[in-house]
Amino acid sequence: MSESDFDAIVVGAGCAGNVAAYTLASAGKSVLVVERGNYAGAKNMTGGRIYTHSLAKVFPNYQEAPLQRKVTHERISLMSPDSNFTIDYSARELEEAGKESYTVLRGPFDQWLAEQAENAGAEYIYGIAVEDLIIEDGKVKGINAFGDEITSDVVILADGVNSLLTSKAGLSKKAPAINEVAVGAKETIELPADVIESRFLCNPGEGASWLFAGDCSNGIVGGAFVYANQDSVSVGIVATMSEVLKQDIPVYQMLENFKNRPEIKPLIAGGKTVEYSGHVVPEGGLKMMPEIVGDGVLVAGDAAMLCMNLGYTVRGMDLAVASGEIAAKAAIKALDAGDTSKAGLADYKTMLNNSFIMRDMKMYEKAPEFLETSPMMFRGVPELIRDIMTPLFKTDGEPRKHVMQLAMGPVKKMGLVKLAKFALKAVKSL
């Protein structure tokens, strides 16, 4: 096409960036990946779970990746200050190829992805932050990093939720609102594999995904998670930034309080913290997405705000992997046609809209608003369940009441109409 240094430059060596680089390099394109961390995954944090369907599409050998444990137990808990109600679900269908998920640690996993891209011919530069974009006549022509200009025919921005380059490219007019992002804190706690299997009631090589809502985040919009890895446990808290700023308890203290809950403390007893990390998570859904196509530039992964938190499941990595692949395919087509203008790259948006990514994002478009505007989900419903379940199991010599009586008392106290409206809103959103 031109005398550019590279056909494509990818900013960010996370899931989206590495997959984009691999796909481009596999098609014979010259690719440079620039990552501000000292290695792929150095700056990345996730709760710790990946749904492998999109990964398997790109890498038939994906099971060679440093995945941790196959998730065979789905656990969801609602916590009040003095109770915990848990659903534990397992199904063999969820363990089948194409439907399964694994716990994962981003450091080793992202390095494996980068290795696949390098083996395909991509070049990597680590420890350098991209400060600016080269823009000529409104078209992105490359990057500026520490004063060095590197040119390319197309740039793929996969630099995460805090992407400043998206704004520099003219694709995002405003920073995410504080009610559209959450702040997370996570510890990776080392434990022997057999201890993990015993405590999580799992077979060797199997693990659990355990999500929490309610008192774990001090009753504000947010939640907690526990993931069983091969020889460690990932424990973390995520809370909406706007809610965190209204209270006196910082996120790191929420995490400490959560770890000391009687439901959690035995799971991690005797463990050694080997990693502590924090991250900002995009949770605003469709309304916070930037423009994803510009002249000479595409946006993928968290930089495109592709993340879904539905309360009962949290997804981001499978969206990042798929968006990276789709961005690369659109770039390849544009490069082959000799047109990397916005019009030449427009297939990215079309392919993304036709993929599960945007279909799911649109399906659950109302979920962020529901969670944000339903405080009783986090302080109210857990207490309601406690008030129903405690008398059900309590035996103290007093005459028993019928189950319906036990349930209707707390329900009437909360308000039957109020509860019905909440349930209807939840069904429509989730």
Sine and cosine of phi, psi and omega as CSV:
sin_phi,cos_phi,sin_psi,cos_psi,sin_omega,cos_omega
0.00,0.00,-0.75,0.66,-0.10,-1.00
-0.47,-0.88,-0.15,-0.99,0.03,-1.00
-0.99,-0.11,0.51,0.86,0.00,-1.00
-0.92,0.39,0.41,-0.91,0.03,-1.00
-0.90,0.43,-0.60,0.80,-0.02,-1.00
-0.64,-0.77,0.43,-0.91,0.16,-0.99
-0.91,0.42,-0.67,0.74,-0.06,-1.00
-0.59,-0.81,0.59,-0.81,0.17,-0.98
-0.89,-0.46,0.74,-0.67,0.06,-1.00
-0.93,-0.38,0.80,-0.60,0.02,-1.00
-0.98,-0.20,0.92,-0.40,0.00,-1.00
0.95,-0.32,0.81,-0.59,-0.01,-1.00
-0.94,-0.34,0.77,0.64,0.16,-0.99
-1.00,-0.08,-0.35,-0.94,-0.03,-1.00
-0.86,0.51,-0.78,0.63,-0.05,-1.00
-0.90,0.44,-0.73,0.68,-0.05,-1.00
-0.90,0.43,-0.71,0.71,-0.01,-1.00
-0.90,0.43,-0.67,0.74,0.00,-1.00
-0.92,0.38,-0.64,0.77,0.06,-1.00
-0.87,0.49,-0.71,0.70,0.00,-1.00
-0.89,0.46,-0.68,0.73,0.02,-1.00
-0.88,0.48,-0.72,0.70,-0.04,-1.00
-0.91,0.42,-0.68,0.73,0.03,-1.00
-0.90,0.43,-0.74,0.67,-0.03,-1.00
-0.90,0.43,-0.60,0.80,0.02,-1.00
-0.90,0.43,-0.41,0.91,0.04,-1.00
-1.00,0.01,0.12,0.99,0.06,-1.00
1.00,0.05,0.20,0.98,-0.01,-1.00
-1.00,0.04,0.56,-0.83,0.08,-1.00
-0.98,0.17,0.80,-0.60,-0.14,-0.99
-0.73,-0.68,0.70,-0.72,0.15,-0.99
-0.87,-0.49,0.77,-0.64,0.09,-1.00
-0.95,-0.32,0.79,-0.61,0.02,-1.00
-0.91,-0.41,0.84,-0.54,-0.07,-1.00
-0.79,-0.61,0.78,-0.63,-0.05,-1.00
-0.96,0.29,-0.41,0.91,0.07,-1.00
-0.96,0.26,0.22,-0.98,-0.02,-1.00
-0.97,0.23,-0.21,0.98,0.10,-1.00
-0.34,-0.94,0.28,-0.96,0.02,-1.00
-0.87,0.48,0.79,-0.61,-0.01,-1.00
1.00,-0.03,-0.09,1.00,-0.04,-1.00
-0.90,0.44,-0.54,0.84,-0.04,-1.00
-0.96,-0.27,0.11,0.99,-0.11,-0.99
-0.98,-0.20,0.59,-0.81,0.06,-1.00
-0.66,-0.75,0.66,-0.75,0.15,-0.99
-0.61,-0.80,0.35,-0.94,0.06,-1.00
-0.81,0.59,-0.69,0.72,0.11,-0.99
0.75,-0.66,0.59,0.81,-0.01,-1.00
-0.59,-0.81,0.67,-0.74,0.07,-1.00
-0.77,-0.64,0.75,-0.66,0.17,-0.99
-0.99,0.11,0.82,-0.58,-0.29,-0.96
-1.00,0.03,-0.01,1.00,-0.10,-0.99
-0.85,0.53,-0.70,0.71,-0.01,-1.00
-0.96,0.27,-0.54,0.84,0.04,-1.00
-0.91,0.41,-0.68,0.73,-0.02,-1.00
-0.89,0.45,-0.50,0.86,0.00,-1.00
-0.92,0.39,-0.57,0.82,-0.03,-1.00
-1.00,0.03,-0.66,0.75,-0.08,-1.00
-0.85,-0.53,0.99,-0.13,0.05,-1.00
-0.85,0.52,-0.38,0.92,0.02,-1.00
-1.00,-0.08,0.44,0.90,-0.13,-0.99
-0.86,0.52,-0.43,0.90,0.00,-1.00
-0.95,0.31,-0.16,0.99,0.15,-0.99
-0.98,0.19,-0.23,0.97,0.03,-1.00
-0.93,0.38,0.39,-0.92,0.00,-1.00
-0.97,0.25,0.85,0.53,0.13,-0.99
-0.95,0.33,0.45,-0.89,-0.10,-1.00
-1.00,-0.03,-1.00,0.04,-0.02,-1.00
-0.81,-0.58,0.62,-0.78,0.14,-0.99
-0.93,0.36,0.76,-0.65,-0.01,-1.00
-0.98,0.21,0.91,-0.41,0.01,-1.00
-0.92,-0.39,-0.15,0.99,0.04,-1.00
-0.78,-0.63,0.82,-0.57,0.12,-0.99
-0.98,-0.20,0.90,-0.43,-0.02,-1.00
-0.86,-0.51,0.74,-0.68,0.03,-1.00
-0.77,-0.64,0.77,-0.64,-0.04,-1.00
-0.82,-0.58,0.62,-0.78,0.19,-0.98
-0.93,-0.37,0.85,-0.53,-0.09,-1.00
-0.94,-0.33,0.77,-0.63,0.28,-0.96
-0.98,-0.20,0.10,-1.00,0.01,-1.00
-0.84,0.54,-0.46,0.89,-0.08,-1.00
-0.77,-0.64,0.37,0.93,0.02,-1.00
-0.42,-0.91,0.22,-0.98,0.03,-1.00
-0.48,-0.88,0.83,-0.56,0.03,-1.00
-0.92,-0.38,0.85,-0.53,-0.12,-0.99
-0.82,-0.57,0.70,-0.72,0.19,-0.98
-0.97,-0.25,0.77,-0.63,0.04,-1.00
-0.88,-0.48,0.92,-0.40,-0.06,-1.00
-0.85,-0.53,0.69,-0.72,0.11,-0.99
-0.65,-0.76,0.52,-0.85,0.02,-1.00
-0.42,-0.91,0.73,-0.68,-0.02,-1.00
-0.86,0.50,-0.52,0.85,-0.01,-1.00
-0.87,0.49,-0.56,0.83,-0.02,-1.00
-0.96,0.28,-0.09,1.00,0.04,-1.00
-0.98,-0.20,-0.05,1.00,-0.05,-1.00
-0.97,0.25,0.47,-0.88,0.04,-1.00
-0.83,0.56,0.71,-0.70,-0.04,-1.00
1.00,0.00,-0.26,0.97,0.01,-1.00
-0.84,-0.54,-0.13,0.99,-0.11,-0.99
-0.99,0.12,0.22,-0.98,0.10,-1.00
-0.64,-0.77,0.38,-0.93,-0.02,-1.00
-0.74,-0.67,0.52,-0.86,0.25,-0.97
-0.96,0.28,0.42,-0.91,-0.13,-0.99
-0.42,-0.91,0.51,-0.86,0.13,-0.99
-0.93,-0.36,0.81,-0.59,-0.18,-0.98
-0.91,0.41,-0.59,0.81,-0.01,-1.00
-0.81,0.59,-0.91,0.41,0.00,-1.00
-0.90,0.44,-0.57,0.82,-0.03,-1.00
-0.92,0.38,-0.74,0.67,0.00,-1.00
-0.91,0.42,-0.55,0.83,0.07,-1.00
-0.91,0.42,-0.60,0.80,0.06,-1.00
-0.90,0.43,-0.68,0.73,0.05,-1.00
-0.87,0.50,-0.70,0.71,0.01,-1.00
-0.89,0.46,-0.62,0.78,0.03,-1.00
-0.88,0.47,-0.64,0.77,0.03,-1.00
-0.90,0.44,-0.66,0.75,0.01,-1.00
-0.92,0.39,-0.67,0.74,0.03,-1.00
-0.90,0.43,-0.65,0.76,0.03,-1.00
-0.89,0.45,-0.47,0.88,0.03,-1.00
-0.99,0.14,-0.19,0.98,0.05,-1.00
0.87,-0.50,-0.03,1.00,0.02,-1.00
-0.95,0.30,0.54,-0.84,0.07,-1.00
-0.97,-0.25,0.59,-0.81,-0.03,-1.00
-0.83,-0.56,0.64,-0.77,0.17,-0.99
-0.82,-0.57,0.83,-0.56,-0.03,-1.00
-0.94,-0.35,0.33,-0.94,0.09,-1.00
0.96,0.27,0.33,0.95,-0.01,-1.00
-0.78,-0.63,0.79,-0.62,0.06,-1.00
-1.00,-0.05,0.72,-0.70,0.08,-1.00
-0.98,0.18,0.90,-0.44,-0.11,-0.99
-1.00,0.05,-0.49,0.87,-0.08,-1.00
-0.34,-0.94,0.19,-0.98,0.07,-1.00
-0.96,-0.29,0.54,-0.84,0.15,-0.99
-1.00,0.08,0.89,-0.46,-0.02,-1.00
-0.82,-0.57,0.84,-0.55,0.03,-1.00
-0.81,-0.59,0.83,-0.56,-0.02,-1.00
0.80,0.61,0.63,0.78,0.05,-1.00
0.99,0.14,0.00,1.00,-0.03,-1.00
-0.93,-0.37,0.71,-0.71,0.06,-1.00
-0.95,0.31,0.80,-0.60,-0.06,-1.00
-0.88,-0.48,0.02,1.00,-0.02,-1.00
0.42,-0.91,-0.35,-0.94,-0.08,-1.00
-0.76,-0.65,0.33,-0.94,0.14,-0.99
-0.86,-0.52,0.88,-0.48,-0.01,-1.00
-0.76,-0.65,0.91,-0.42,-0.02,-1.00
0.81,0.59,0.62,0.78,0.05,-1.00
1.00,0.08,-0.17,0.99,0.04,-1.00
-1.00,-0.01,0.76,-0.65,0.05,-1.00
-0.99,-0.12,0.79,-0.61,0.04,-1.00
-0.82,-0.57,0.83,-0.56,-0.10,-0.99
-0.98,-0.18,0.40,-0.92,0.04,-1.00
-0.37,-0.93,0.29,-0.96,0.04,-1.00
-0.99,0.17,-0.42,0.91,0.05,-1.00
-0.52,-0.85,0.58,-0.81,0.05,-1.00
-0.87,-0.50,0.74,-0.67,0.08,-1.00
-0.94,-0.34,0.88,-0.47,0.00,-1.00
-1.00,-0.01,0.92,-0.39,0.03,-1.00
-0.73,-0.69,0.71,0.71,-0.15,-0.99
-0.99,-0.17,0.35,0.94,0.20,-0.98
1.00,-0.01,0.03,-1.00,-0.11,-0.99
-0.89,0.45,-0.46,0.89,-0.01,-1.00
-1.00,-0.02,0.41,0.91,-0.06,-1.00
-0.85,0.52,0.90,-0.44,0.12,-0.99
-1.00,0.04,-0.37,0.93,-0.05,-1.00
-0.94,0.33,-0.50,0.87,0.06,-1.00
-0.86,0.50,-0.65,0.76,0.05,-1.00
-0.93,0.36,-0.66,0.75,0.02,-1.00
-0.88,0.47,-0.50,0.86,0.03,-1.00
-0.98,0.18,-0.06,1.00,0.00,-1.00
0.98,0.19,0.31,0.95,-0.06,-1.00
-0.99,-0.15,-0.25,0.97,0.03,-1.00
-0.75,-0.66,0.85,-0.53,-0.09,-1.00
-1.00,0.02,-0.27,0.96,-0.04,-1.00
-0.50,-0.86,0.41,-0.91,0.08,-1.00
-0.96,0.28,0.45,-0.89,0.04,-1.00
-0.85,0.53,0.64,-0.77,0.07,-1.00
-0.94,0.34,0.42,-0.91,-0.08,-1.00
-0.92,0.38,-0.30,0.95,0.08,-1.00
-1.00,0.00,0.01,1.00,0.01,-1.00
-0.97,-0.23,-0.15,0.99,0.00,-1.00
-0.81,-0.59,0.47,-0.88,0.08,-1.00
-0.88,-0.48,0.44,-0.90,0.07,-1.00
-0.94,-0.34,0.71,-0.70,-0.06,-1.00
-0.85,-0.52,0.52,-0.85,0.11,-0.99
-0.74,-0.67,0.67,-0.75,-0.12,-0.99
-0.59,-0.81,0.60,-0.80,0.15,-0.99
-0.87,-0.50,0.65,-0.76,0.17,-0.99
-0.97,-0.25,0.88,-0.48,-0.13,-0.99
-0.92,-0.39,0.87,-0.50,-0.09,-1.00
-0.98,0.20,0.75,-0.66,0.05,-1.00
-0.55,-0.84,0.46,-0.89,0.07,-1.00
-0.89,0.46,0.54,-0.84,-0.05,-1.00
-0.85,0.53,-0.67,0.74,-0.04,-1.00
-0.93,0.37,-0.51,0.86,0.06,-1.00
-0.92,0.38,-0.68,0.73,0.03,-1.00
-0.87,0.49,-0.72,0.69,-0.01,-1.00
-0.89,0.46,-0.61,0.79,0.02,-1.00
-0.93,0.37,-0.69,0.72,-0.08,-1.00
-0.97,0.26,-0.52,0.86,-0.01,-1.00
-0.99,-0.12,0.04,1.00,0.03,-1.00
0.84,0.54,0.76,0.65,-0.05,-1.00
-0.84,-0.55,0.45,-0.89,0.12,-0.99
-0.97,0.26,0.32,-0.95,0.06,-1.00
-0.80,0.60,0.74,-0.68,-0.01,-1.00
0.99,0.10,-0.14,0.99,0.01,-1.00
-0.96,-0.27,0.38,-0.92,-0.03,-1.00
-0.51,-0.86,-0.18,-0.98,-0.08,-1.00
-0.70,-0.71,0.53,-0.85,0.20,-0.98
-0.94,-0.33,0.83,-0.56,-0.10,-1.00
-0.78,-0.63,0.91,-0.41,-0.01,-1.00
-0.94,-0.35,0.56,-0.83,-0.07,-1.00
-0.75,-0.66,0.53,-0.85,0.13,-0.99
-0.62,-0.78,0.43,-0.90,0.03,-1.00
0.92,-0.39,-0.81,-0.59,-0.09,-1.00
-0.92,0.39,-0.32,0.95,0.02,-1.00
-0.85,0.53,-0.53,0.85,0.05,-1.00
-0.95,-0.30,0.47,0.88,0.01,-1.00
0.88,0.48,0.48,0.88,0.08,-1.00
0.98,0.19,0.11,0.99,0.03,-1.00
-0.98,-0.19,0.13,-0.99,-0.03,-1.00
-0.88,0.48,0.89,-0.46,-0.05,-1.00
0.32,-0.95,-0.35,-0.94,-0.01,-1.00
0.00,-1.00,-0.04,-1.00,0.01,-1.00
-0.71,-0.71,0.26,-0.96,0.01,-1.00
-0.56,-0.83,0.46,-0.89,0.15,-0.99
-0.68,-0.73,0.83,-0.55,0.04,-1.00
-0.85,-0.53,0.72,-0.69,0.04,-1.00
-1.00,0.02,0.92,-0.40,0.09,-1.00
-1.00,-0.06,-0.07,-1.00,-0.05,-1.00
-0.88,0.47,-0.79,0.61,0.02,-1.00
-0.71,-0.70,0.56,0.83,0.08,-1.00
-0.36,-0.93,0.24,-0.97,0.05,-1.00
-0.82,-0.57,0.78,-0.63,0.07,-1.00
-1.00,-0.05,0.84,-0.55,-0.03,-1.00
-0.81,-0.59,0.79,-0.62,-0.04,-1.00
-0.42,-0.91,0.21,-0.98,0.02,-1.00
-0.79,-0.61,0.64,-0.77,0.12,-0.99
-0.74,-0.67,0.74,-0.67,0.00,-1.00
-0.59,-0.81,0.60,-0.80,-0.01,-1.00
-0.88,0.47,0.74,-0.67,-0.11,-0.99
-0.84,0.55,-0.68,0.73,-0.04,-1.00
-0.88,0.47,-0.58,0.82,0.01,-1.00
-0.97,0.24,-0.60,0.80,0.02,-1.00
-0.87,0.50,-0.65,0.76,-0.05,-1.00
-0.94,0.35,-0.27,0.96,-0.01,-1.00
-1.00,0.07,-0.20,0.98,-0.11,-0.99
-0.85,-0.53,0.16,-0.99,-0.08,-1.00
-1.00,-0.02,-0.25,0.97,-0.07,-1.00
-1.00,-0.02,0.91,-0.42,0.03,-1.00
-0.96,0.29,0.26,-0.97,-0.07,-1.00
-0.88,0.47,-0.63,0.78,-0.03,-1.00
-0.90,0.43,-0.52,0.85,0.05,-1.00
-0.96,0.28,-0.59,0.80,0.11,-0.99
-0.84,0.55,-0.67,0.74,-0.01,-1.00
-0.89,0.45,-0.68,0.73,0.03,-1.00
-0.89,0.46,-0.69,0.73,0.02,-1.00
-0.88,0.47,-0.66,0.75,0.02,-1.00
-0.90,0.45,-0.70,0.71,0.00,-1.00
-0.88,0.48,-0.46,0.89,-0.04,-1.00
-1.00,-0.05,0.01,1.00,0.10,-0.99
-0.88,0.47,0.57,-0.82,-0.01,-1.00
-0.89,0.45,-0.34,0.94,0.04,-1.00
-0.98,0.20,-0.43,0.90,-0.13,-0.99
-0.97,-0.24,-0.62,0.78,-0.10,-1.00
-0.80,0.60,-0.69,0.72,0.01,-1.00
-0.91,0.41,-0.44,0.90,-0.01,-1.00
-0.93,0.37,-0.52,0.86,-0.10,-1.00
-0.91,-0.41,0.11,0.99,-0.02,-1.00
-0.84,0.54,0.73,-0.68,0.01,-1.00
0.99,0.15,-0.01,1.00,-0.02,-1.00
-0.99,0.14,0.32,-0.95,0.00,-1.00
-0.89,-0.46,0.82,-0.57,0.05,-1.00
-0.95,0.32,0.87,-0.50,-0.03,-1.00
-0.94,-0.35,-0.18,0.98,0.02,-1.00
-0.41,-0.91,0.65,-0.76,0.12,-0.99
-0.77,-0.64,0.76,-0.65,-0.06,-1.00
-0.57,-0.82,0.34,-0.94,0.06,-1.00
-0.68,-0.73,0.38,-0.93,-0.10,-1.00
-0.32,-0.95,0.42,-0.91,0.14,-0.99
-0.98,-0.21,0.73,-0.69,-0.10,-0.99
-0.89,-0.45,0.78,-0.62,0.06,-1.00
-0.98,0.21,0.84,-0.54,-0.06,-1.00
-0.76,-0.65,0.21,0.98,-0.05,-1.00
-1.00,0.09,-0.13,0.99,0.02,-1.00
0.95,0.32,-0.51,-0.86,-0.11,-0.99
-0.84,0.54,-0.60,0.80,-0.14,-0.99
-0.92,0.39,-0.30,0.95,-0.01,-1.00
-0.97,-0.24,0.05,1.00,0.01,-1.00
-0.93,0.36,0.69,-0.72,0.10,-0.99
-0.99,0.15,0.05,-1.00,0.25,-0.97
-0.90,0.43,0.68,-0.73,-0.11,-0.99
-0.96,-0.28,-0.05,1.00,0.01,-1.00
-0.72,-0.69,0.75,-0.66,0.10,-0.99
-0.63,-0.77,-0.04,-1.00,0.06,-1.00
-0.93,0.38,0.95,-0.32,0.03,-1.00
0.98,0.18,0.18,0.98,-0.11,-0.99
-0.55,-0.84,0.60,-0.80,0.09,-1.00
-0.77,-0.64,0.42,-0.91,-0.01,-1.00
-0.82,-0.57,0.72,-0.70,-0.06,-1.00
-0.65,-0.76,0.27,-0.96,0.08,-1.00
0.92,0.39,-0.56,-0.83,-0.01,-1.00
-0.89,0.46,-0.48,0.88,0.05,-1.00
-0.88,0.48,-0.49,0.87,0.09,-1.00
-1.00,0.00,0.09,1.00,0.02,-1.00
0.89,0.46,0.57,0.82,-0.02,-1.00
-1.00,0.04,1.00,-0.01,-0.02,-1.00
-0.44,-0.90,0.59,-0.81,0.02,-1.00
-0.72,-0.69,0.81,-0.59,0.13,-0.99
-0.88,-0.47,0.95,-0.31,-0.03,-1.00
-0.97,-0.23,0.11,0.99,-0.05,-1.00
1.00,0.04,-0.79,0.61,-0.01,-1.00
-1.00,-0.04,-0.22,0.98,0.12,-0.99
-0.44,-0.90,0.52,-0.85,0.01,-1.00
-0.80,-0.60,0.80,-0.61,-0.06,-1.00
-0.76,-0.65,0.66,-0.75,0.07,-1.00
-0.39,-0.92,-0.68,0.73,-0.09,-1.00
-0.92,0.38,-0.65,0.76,0.02,-1.00
-0.93,0.37,-0.53,0.85,0.08,-1.00
-0.93,0.36,-0.64,0.77,0.00,-1.00
-0.91,0.42,-0.72,0.69,0.00,-1.00
-0.85,0.52,-0.76,0.65,-0.05,-1.00
-0.92,0.40,-0.64,0.76,-0.01,-1.00
-0.93,0.37,-0.57,0.82,0.08,-1.00
-0.89,0.46,-0.69,0.73,0.03,-1.00
-0.90,0.44,-0.71,0.70,-0.03,-1.00
-0.91,0.41,-0.66,0.75,0.04,-1.00
-0.87,0.50,-0.68,0.73,0.00,-1.00
-0.90,0.43,-0.67,0.75,0.00,-1.00
-0.90,0.44,-0.64,0.77,0.05,-1.00
-0.91,0.41,-0.64,0.77,0.02,-1.00
-0.91,0.41,-0.65,0.76,0.02,-1.00
-0.88,0.48,-0.71,0.70,0.01,-1.00
-0.88,0.48,-0.68,0.73,0.01,-1.00
-0.92,0.39,-0.66,0.75,0.03,-1.00
-0.89,0.45,-0.67,0.75,0.01,-1.00
-0.91,0.40,-0.54,0.84,0.01,-1.00
-0.99,0.10,-0.15,0.99,-0.02,-1.00
0.95,0.30,0.44,0.90,-0.04,-1.00
-0.63,-0.78,0.99,-0.16,0.04,-1.00
-0.96,-0.30,0.47,0.88,0.14,-0.99
-0.95,0.33,0.05,-1.00,0.04,-1.00
-0.86,0.51,-0.64,0.77,0.03,-1.00
-0.92,0.40,-0.63,0.78,-0.01,-1.00
-0.93,0.36,-0.43,0.90,-0.01,-1.00
-0.99,-0.14,0.06,1.00,-0.13,-0.99
-0.89,0.45,-0.35,0.94,0.02,-1.00
-0.87,0.49,-0.41,0.91,0.02,-1.00
-0.85,0.52,-0.74,0.67,-0.02,-1.00
-0.91,0.41,-0.65,0.76,0.02,-1.00
-0.89,0.46,-0.74,0.67,-0.01,-1.00
-0.91,0.42,-0.61,0.79,0.01,-1.00
-0.91,0.41,-0.67,0.74,0.02,-1.00
-0.90,0.44,-0.53,0.85,0.00,-1.00
-1.00,0.08,-0.13,0.99,-0.02,-1.00
-1.00,0.03,0.14,-0.99,0.06,-1.00
-0.89,0.45,-0.41,0.91,-0.08,-1.00
-0.85,0.52,-0.87,0.49,-0.06,-1.00
-0.97,0.26,-0.48,0.88,0.09,-1.00
-0.89,0.45,-0.67,0.74,0.04,-1.00
-0.95,0.32,-0.65,0.76,0.03,-1.00
-0.86,0.50,-0.65,0.76,0.02,-1.00
-0.96,0.29,-0.60,0.80,0.02,-1.00
-0.85,0.53,-0.67,0.74,-0.07,-1.00
-0.95,-0.31,0.53,0.85,-0.03,-1.00
-0.85,0.53,-0.54,0.84,-0.07,-1.00
-1.00,0.03,-0.13,0.99,-0.07,-1.00
-0.87,0.49,-0.72,0.69,0.00,-1.00
-0.86,0.52,-0.68,0.73,0.00,-1.00
-0.91,0.42,-0.64,0.77,0.02,-1.00
-0.87,0.50,-0.75,0.66,-0.02,-1.00
-0.90,0.44,-0.62,0.79,-0.04,-1.00
-0.94,0.35,-0.56,0.83,-0.10,-0.99
-0.97,-0.25,0.27,0.96,0.00,-1.00
-0.81,-0.58,0.94,0.33,-0.03,-1.00
-0.88,0.48,-0.42,0.91,-0.01,-1.00
-0.92,0.39,-0.32,0.95,0.10,-0.99
-0.87,0.49,-0.54,0.84,-0.10,-1.00
-0.97,-0.26,-0.42,0.91,0.07,-1.00
-0.61,-0.79,1.00,-0.04,-0.05,-1.00
0.44,-0.90,-0.90,0.43,0.01,-1.00
-0.90,0.44,-0.70,0.72,0.06,-1.00
-0.85,0.52,-0.61,0.79,0.03,-1.00
-0.94,0.34,-0.58,0.81,0.06,-1.00
-0.87,0.49,-0.73,0.69,0.02,-1.00
-0.89,0.47,-0.66,0.75,0.06,-1.00
-0.85,0.53,-0.71,0.70,-0.07,-1.00
-0.94,0.34,-0.37,0.93,0.09,-1.00
-1.00,0.07,-0.70,0.71,-0.14,-0.99
-0.97,0.23,-0.59,0.81,-0.05,-1.00
-0.88,0.48,-0.77,0.64,0.06,-1.00
-0.89,0.45,-0.45,0.89,0.00,-1.00
-0.90,0.43,-0.61,0.79,-0.06,-1.00
-0.98,-0.18,-0.21,0.98,-0.05,-1.00
-0.97,0.23,0.76,-0.65,0.09,-1.00
-0.79,-0.61,0.94,-0.35,-0.10,-0.99
-0.74,-0.67,0.27,0.96,0.01,-1.00
1.00,-0.02,-0.18,0.98,0.06,-1.00
-0.99,0.15,0.50,-0.87,0.02,-1.00
-0.84,0.54,0.66,-0.75,-0.02,-1.00
-0.98,0.21,0.51,-0.86,0.12,-0.99
-0.98,-0.22,0.40,-0.91,0.06,-1.00
-0.90,0.44,0.51,-0.86,-0.03,-1.00
-0.82,0.57,-0.65,0.76,0.00,-1.00
-0.89,0.46,-0.64,0.77,0.06,-1.00
-0.90,0.43,-0.66,0.75,0.01,-1.00
-0.88,0.47,-0.61,0.80,-0.05,-1.00
-0.98,0.19,-0.67,0.74,-0.13,-0.99
-0.94,0.34,-0.48,0.88,0.03,-1.00
-0.85,0.52,-0.85,0.53,0.04,-1.00
-0.89,0.46,-0.58,0.82,0.00,-1.00
-0.90,0.44,-0.72,0.70,0.02,-1.00
-0.90,0.44,-0.59,0.81,0.02,-1.00
-0.89,0.46,-0.67,0.75,0.03,-1.00
-0.95,0.30,-0.58,0.81,-0.05,-1.00
0.92,-0.40,0.93,-0.37,-0.07,-1.00
-0.88,0.47,-0.69,0.73,0.00,-1.00
-0.91,0.42,-0.69,0.72,0.02,-1.00
-0.86,0.52,-0.69,0.72,-0.01,-1.00
-0.93,0.38,-0.63,0.77,0.01,-1.00
-0.90,0.44,-0.67,0.74,0.04,-1.00
-0.89,0.45,-0.66,0.75,0.03,-1.00
-0.88,0.48,-0.72,0.69,-0.02,-1.00
-0.89,0.45,-0.66,0.75,0.01,-1.00
-0.90,0.43,-0.67,0.74,0.02,-1.00
-0.90,0.44,-0.64,0.77,0.01,-1.00
-0.90,0.43,-0.71,0.70,-0.01,-1.00
-0.87,0.49,-0.68,0.73,-0.02,-1.00
-0.93,0.37,-0.51,0.86,-0.11,-0.99
-1.00,-0.01,-0.59,0.81,-0.15,-0.99
-0.95,-0.32,0.00,0.00,0.00,0.00
